[in-house]
Amino acid sequence: MKTLYPAGHDLTARSLHGMGATKFAQAEFGLSMYYFEQSLKVLNNLNPSGHAGMGSCL
């Protein structure tokens, strides 16, 4: 089964599968990734240069 997580998060997805995660846990993980990406977009909108905030830590 192919997981549709953002690029760079494959290892996390595989570790979830390795632990026998339920569909609910996978949905929770997907939602948290979605909100994380949305918050990054908001930060980028507030700070287009991208030199400060969480974006610089990733």
C-alpha positions as CSV (number, residue, x, y, z in Angstrom):
1,M,0.0,0.0,0.0
2,K,1.4,3.3,-1.1
3,T,1.1,6.1,1.6
4,L,0.5,9.6,0.3
5,Y,2.6,11.5,2.7
6,P,4.6,14.6,1.7
7,A,8.1,14.0,0.4
8,G,10.7,13.6,3.1
9,H,8.3,11.9,5.6
10,D,8.6,8.3,4.2
11,L,10.7,7.1,7.1
12,T,8.1,8.3,9.6
13,A,5.3,6.7,7.6
14,R,7.2,3.4,7.5
15,S,7.9,3.4,11.2
16,L,4.2,3.9,11.8
17,H,3.4,0.9,9.6
18,G,6.1,-1.1,11.4
19,M,4.4,-0.5,14.7
20,G,1.2,-1.8,13.3
21,A,-0.6,1.5,13.3
22,T,-4.3,1.5,12.9
23,K,-6.1,3.5,10.1
24,F,-7.1,5.9,12.8
25,A,-3.5,6.6,13.8
26,Q,-2.6,7.0,10.1
27,A,-5.4,9.5,9.7
28,E,-4.2,11.4,12.8
29,F,-0.7,11.5,11.4
30,G,-1.9,12.7,8.0
31,L,-4.0,15.5,9.7
32,S,-1.1,16.6,11.8
33,M,1.1,16.8,8.7
34,Y,-1.6,18.8,6.9
35,Y,-1.9,21.3,9.7
36,F,1.9,21.5,10.0
37,E,2.2,22.4,6.3
38,Q,-0.6,24.9,6.6
39,S,1.2,26.6,9.5
40,L,4.4,26.7,7.5
41,K,2.5,28.4,4.6
42,V,1.1,31.0,7.0
43,L,4.6,31.6,8.4
44,N,5.9,32.0,4.8
45,N,3.1,34.5,4.0
46,L,3.9,36.5,7.1
47,N,7.6,36.4,6.4
48,P,8.2,35.9,2.6
49,S,12.0,36.1,2.9
50,G,12.0,32.8,4.8
51,H,15.0,33.8,7.0
52,A,13.2,33.6,10.3
53,G,10.6,31.5,12.0
54,M,10.2,27.7,11.9
55,G,10.9,27.5,8.2
56,S,14.6,28.1,8.7
57,C,14.8,25.2,11.1
58,L,13.7,22.6,8.7
